[in-house]
Amino acid sequence: MTKVIEADTSFKVWWHLTRPHTLTASFVPVFLGTAIALAVENQAINYLLFFAMLAASMLIQAATNMFNEYYDFKLGLDNENSVGIGGTIVRHGVAPKTIMMIALSFYGIAMLLGIYICIASSWWLVVVGLVCMLIGFLYTGGPYPIAYSPFGELVSGAVMGMGIVLISFFIQTKTVTLNAVLLSVPSMILVGAIMLSNNIRDIVGDTEGGRKTMAILVGRHHAITILALFFIVSYSWIIGLILFDGLTPWSLLVFLSIKKPLDAIQLFRAKEQPLEVMPAMKFTAQTNTFFGFLLGIGIIISYFL
């Protein structure tokens, strides 16, 4: 007999539906791209553009999370016992159609903001923005969801990490420079790390659901090693830019966040149950947040000194 769940429409449920802990993956790249424009290119910042880009990025991220919620339910990957912030449909009785409509509404608002951004910068961003939105939908939607393939980390990192940094930089400077690309690499890697940590946690359930994520293909032990390499490369990249590309030593502020990735790897190695490794996912997301924020702060400090 199917269990009927009374719909919970409280603000807390709607807030959780956006998966707020993931929204830093869109906030931090916007901040970093703008900081690079200010300090590296000596560009006066248009704050209306900054906030429009910030809002649009977070709306697209929240909508992508809702698409994930919708399609995980449709494909039977979510149930009452699922671990994590997802599962709003099965645990709180929110109608799938409602979630899809909210996600599409967020996309609509983001498109309106995108029109303003294009008017103030370049209409070429129409193509870029539509591609990003399409990828957000196809990440878990469509006949071949990206999230269910070995390319989820690569695509999410390239679009949300590097892509958002470079768009945020471009709308301020009207160009893309090699410095901006190089400084966006750690953001790309660490956003991919968030997705990888999620896939490590869900490796058993995803295998049963027919997914072919990188974590499944290489195995849990090797996936954790790859996650550790993501962290090592990100921090080493900053040292390399300081030594060989003239990046300010203030960028070493990123090392104030080093405990987070260390804790994440240690916990993933010690525990295996999804509920037990939830903090490791949190540490990974915090690594991206603190690393990107500290890098931006370091770059800005060097500008004013």
PLY file of the C-alpha trace (Angstrom):
ply
format ascii 1.0
element vertex 305
property float x
property float y
property float z
element edge 304
property int vertex1
property int vertex2
end_header
0.00 0.00 0.00
1.41 3.38 -1.01
2.04 5.73 1.88
0.28 9.09 1.47
2.35 12.03 2.70
0.61 15.28 3.56
2.28 18.16 1.78
4.46 20.38 3.99
4.57 23.88 2.50
6.44 25.63 5.29
9.18 28.13 4.47
11.81 25.71 5.82
10.85 23.11 3.22
10.95 25.62 0.35
14.29 26.94 1.61
15.76 23.42 1.79
14.46 22.78 -1.72
16.98 25.31 -3.06
19.76 23.34 -1.26
21.25 26.54 0.18
24.53 24.90 1.19
25.31 24.48 -2.53
24.61 28.11 -3.48
28.12 29.18 -2.51
29.19 27.33 -5.68
27.56 30.19 -7.61
28.23 33.06 -5.18
31.98 32.55 -4.75
32.86 32.47 -8.50
30.97 35.76 -9.05
32.88 37.36 -6.19
36.21 35.98 -7.42
35.69 37.07 -11.03
34.77 40.57 -9.90
37.77 40.74 -7.54
40.09 39.78 -10.39
38.58 42.51 -12.57
39.14 45.09 -9.83
42.62 44.17 -8.63
44.32 42.50 -11.60
42.85 44.61 -14.39
42.35 47.83 -12.35
38.75 47.98 -13.53
36.15 50.17 -11.82
33.34 47.87 -10.69
29.76 48.25 -11.86
27.95 47.06 -8.74
24.55 46.80 -10.41
26.07 44.32 -12.85
27.74 42.50 -9.98
24.49 42.03 -8.07
22.54 41.14 -11.23
25.12 38.47 -12.06
25.08 37.23 -8.48
21.30 36.91 -8.41
21.11 35.27 -11.83
23.81 32.73 -10.95
22.16 31.78 -7.65
18.74 31.46 -9.31
20.15 29.15 -11.99
21.93 27.11 -9.30
18.73 26.82 -7.23
16.74 25.84 -10.33
19.34 23.21 -11.21
18.97 21.78 -7.70
15.21 21.60 -8.22
15.61 19.84 -11.56
17.80 17.36 -9.71
15.07 16.90 -7.08
12.43 16.37 -9.77
14.33 13.88 -11.90
15.78 11.92 -8.97
12.17 11.33 -7.91
11.00 10.48 -11.43
13.82 7.95 -11.82
13.15 6.39 -8.42
16.48 7.42 -6.87
14.86 9.30 -3.96
12.87 7.61 -1.21
11.91 8.27 2.41
15.24 6.83 3.57
17.44 8.88 1.22
20.29 10.68 2.96
20.88 14.35 2.28
18.93 17.54 1.77
17.17 16.19 -1.31
13.97 14.15 -1.20
11.52 17.01 -0.66
8.96 15.20 -2.78
9.11 11.86 -0.96
9.60 13.22 2.56
7.47 16.37 2.52
4.83 15.59 -0.10
5.58 18.55 -2.36
4.12 17.89 -5.82
6.73 17.24 -8.54
4.88 19.60 -10.90
5.17 22.40 -8.32
8.92 21.93 -8.06
9.32 21.99 -11.83
7.23 25.17 -12.12
9.31 26.93 -9.45
12.53 25.89 -11.21
11.29 27.22 -14.55
10.17 30.45 -12.84
13.69 30.88 -11.44
15.04 30.40 -14.95
12.63 33.06 -16.22
13.78 35.61 -13.63
17.43 34.75 -14.40
16.75 35.38 -18.11
15.34 38.83 -17.33
18.44 39.64 -15.33
20.51 38.25 -18.20
18.90 40.71 -20.60
20.03 43.59 -18.40
23.53 42.11 -18.19
23.69 41.78 -21.98
22.50 45.34 -22.53
25.24 46.59 -20.20
28.00 44.36 -21.59
27.60 42.20 -24.70
24.81 40.33 -26.50
27.23 37.45 -27.04
26.38 36.51 -23.47
22.92 35.47 -24.68
24.47 32.39 -26.25
26.70 31.74 -23.25
23.84 32.15 -20.79
21.46 29.89 -22.72
24.12 27.20 -22.96
24.72 27.40 -19.19
20.98 27.14 -18.50
20.63 24.21 -20.89
23.48 22.40 -19.14
21.81 23.13 -15.78
18.68 21.36 -17.01
20.51 18.50 -18.74
22.62 17.86 -15.64
19.85 15.62 -14.35
17.19 16.02 -17.07
16.92 14.72 -20.61
17.55 11.19 -21.92
21.24 11.16 -20.95
21.68 13.12 -17.68
25.20 14.48 -17.20
25.07 13.76 -13.47
24.61 10.05 -14.17
27.74 9.92 -16.35
31.49 10.11 -15.58
31.50 13.74 -16.75
29.48 15.38 -13.98
32.52 16.77 -12.16
34.09 18.11 -15.36
30.93 19.80 -16.64
29.88 21.31 -13.31
33.41 22.54 -12.64
33.82 24.07 -16.10
30.42 25.81 -16.09
29.93 26.80 -12.45
33.57 27.20 -11.47
35.53 28.59 -14.38
32.53 29.73 -16.44
30.93 31.94 -13.80
34.29 33.45 -12.84
35.04 34.39 -16.45
31.55 35.75 -17.16
31.69 37.86 -13.99
35.11 39.11 -15.10
33.93 39.78 -18.66
30.88 41.86 -17.77
33.16 44.23 -15.86
36.10 44.38 -18.30
34.52 43.44 -21.69
37.36 40.97 -22.23
38.80 37.68 -20.98
42.49 37.55 -20.12
44.95 34.75 -19.47
45.28 35.90 -15.85
41.54 35.51 -15.34
41.60 32.03 -16.84
44.53 30.92 -14.69
42.96 32.29 -11.51
39.68 30.50 -12.28
41.28 27.03 -12.45
41.09 26.29 -8.68
37.44 27.35 -8.68
36.77 24.89 -11.50
38.52 22.07 -9.64
36.86 22.72 -6.29
33.34 22.92 -7.73
34.06 19.56 -9.35
35.22 18.35 -5.93
31.81 19.18 -4.45
30.15 16.97 -7.06
32.70 14.20 -6.54
32.16 14.21 -2.77
28.43 13.88 -3.35
29.00 10.93 -5.68
31.33 9.25 -3.19
28.64 9.45 -0.53
25.98 8.08 -2.89
28.10 5.41 -4.56
25.96 2.48 -3.37
22.59 4.04 -4.15
23.79 5.43 -7.48
25.10 2.00 -8.49
21.73 0.45 -7.71
20.05 3.26 -9.68
22.12 2.57 -12.79
24.33 5.64 -12.70
27.85 5.53 -14.14
29.55 8.29 -12.17
33.31 8.60 -11.98
33.20 7.44 -8.35
31.43 4.25 -9.41
33.76 3.57 -12.34
37.02 3.99 -10.39
35.75 2.66 -7.07
35.39 4.36 -3.70
39.04 4.15 -2.65
40.35 5.65 -5.88
37.58 8.27 -5.93
38.73 9.54 -2.53
42.31 9.65 -3.85
41.13 11.71 -6.83
39.30 14.06 -4.45
42.53 14.50 -2.47
44.37 15.28 -5.72
41.73 17.91 -6.53
42.56 19.62 -3.24
46.34 19.28 -3.69
46.29 20.72 -7.21
44.10 23.66 -6.16
46.42 24.79 -3.36
49.56 24.02 -5.37
48.18 26.05 -8.27
48.18 29.21 -6.16
51.80 28.62 -5.11
52.71 28.13 -8.77
51.02 31.39 -9.81
52.86 33.26 -7.06
56.23 31.80 -8.08
55.88 31.96 -11.85
53.09 34.39 -12.77
53.47 37.27 -10.32
50.36 36.58 -8.26
50.36 38.49 -4.98
51.65 36.56 -1.93
48.48 37.73 -0.19
46.83 34.90 -2.11
48.45 32.52 0.37
45.48 33.43 2.56
43.79 30.45 0.90
45.84 28.19 3.18
43.73 29.37 6.12
41.13 26.95 4.73
43.46 23.93 4.55
41.91 22.13 7.54
38.61 21.65 5.70
39.92 19.42 2.88
42.13 17.51 5.31
39.11 16.77 7.50
37.05 15.77 4.44
39.59 13.22 3.23
40.17 11.84 6.72
36.45 11.30 7.27
35.87 9.74 3.83
38.71 7.29 4.57
37.41 6.43 8.03
33.67 6.12 7.34
31.54 4.67 4.56
27.88 5.01 5.54
26.17 7.92 3.74
24.95 9.53 6.96
28.40 9.26 8.53
30.18 11.02 5.64
27.72 13.89 5.36
30.14 16.17 7.28
32.86 15.32 4.73
30.61 16.68 1.97
30.08 19.81 4.07
33.84 20.22 4.53
34.33 19.91 0.75
31.74 22.58 0.03
33.31 24.81 2.68
36.71 24.33 1.06
35.35 25.80 -2.16
33.69 28.65 -0.29
36.61 29.62 1.93
39.27 29.06 -0.75
37.52 31.25 -3.33
36.59 33.93 -0.82
40.11 34.08 0.66
41.68 34.18 -2.79
39.45 37.09 -3.74
40.22 38.88 -0.46
43.96 38.37 -0.97
43.77 39.79 -4.47
41.76 42.81 -3.28
44.16 43.48 -0.37
47.08 43.61 -2.80
45.17 46.18 -4.86
44.75 48.60 -1.96
48.24 48.21 -0.50
0 1
1 2
2 3
3 4
4 5
5 6
6 7
7 8
8 9
9 10
10 11
11 12
12 13
13 14
14 15
15 16
16 17
17 18
18 19
19 20
20 21
21 22
22 23
23 24
24 25
25 26
26 27
27 28
28 29
29 30
30 31
31 32
32 33
33 34
34 35
35 36
36 37
37 38
38 39
39 40
40 41
41 42
42 43
43 44
44 45
45 46
46 47
47 48
48 49
49 50
50 51
51 52
52 53
53 54
54 55
55 56
56 57
57 58
58 59
59 60
60 61
61 62
62 63
63 64
64 65
65 66
66 67
67 68
68 69
69 70
70 71
71 72
72 73
73 74
74 75
75 76
76 77
77 78
78 79
79 80
80 81
81 82
82 83
83 84
84 85
85 86
86 87
87 88
88 89
89 90
90 91
91 92
92 93
93 94
94 95
95 96
96 97
97 98
98 99
99 100
100 101
101 102
102 103
103 104
104 105
105 106
106 107
107 108
108 109
109 110
110 111
111 112
112 113
113 114
114 115
115 116
116 117
117 118
118 119
119 120
120 121
121 122
122 123
123 124
124 125
125 126
126 127
127 128
128 129
129 130
130 131
131 132
132 133
133 134
134 135
135 136
136 137
137 138
138 139
139 140
140 141
141 142
142 143
143 144
144 145
145 146
146 147
147 148
148 149
149 150
150 151
151 152
152 153
153 154
154 155
155 156
156 157
157 158
158 159
159 160
160 161
161 162
162 163
163 164
164 165
165 166
166 167
167 168
168 169
169 170
170 171
171 172
172 173
173 174
174 175
175 176
176 177
177 178
178 179
179 180
180 181
181 182
182 183
183 184
184 185
185 186
186 187
187 188
188 189
189 190
190 191
191 192
192 193
193 194
194 195
195 196
196 197
197 198
198 199
199 200
200 201
201 202
202 203
203 204
204 205
205 206
206 207
207 208
208 209
209 210
210 211
211 212
212 213
213 214
214 215
215 216
216 217
217 218
218 219
219 220
220 221
221 222
222 223
223 224
224 225
225 226
226 227
227 228
228 229
229 230
230 231
231 232
232 233
233 234
234 235
235 236
236 237
237 238
238 239
239 240
240 241
241 242
242 243
243 244
244 245
245 246
246 247
247 248
248 249
249 250
250 251
251 252
252 253
253 254
254 255
255 256
256 257
257 258
258 259
259 260
260 261
261 262
262 263
263 264
264 265
265 266
266 267
267 268
268 269
269 270
270 271
271 272
272 273
273 274
274 275
275 276
276 277
277 278
278 279
279 280
280 281
281 282
282 283
283 284
284 285
285 286
286 287
287 288
288 289
289 290
290 291
291 292
292 293
293 294
294 295
295 296
296 297
297 298
298 299
299 300
300 301
301 302
302 303
303 304
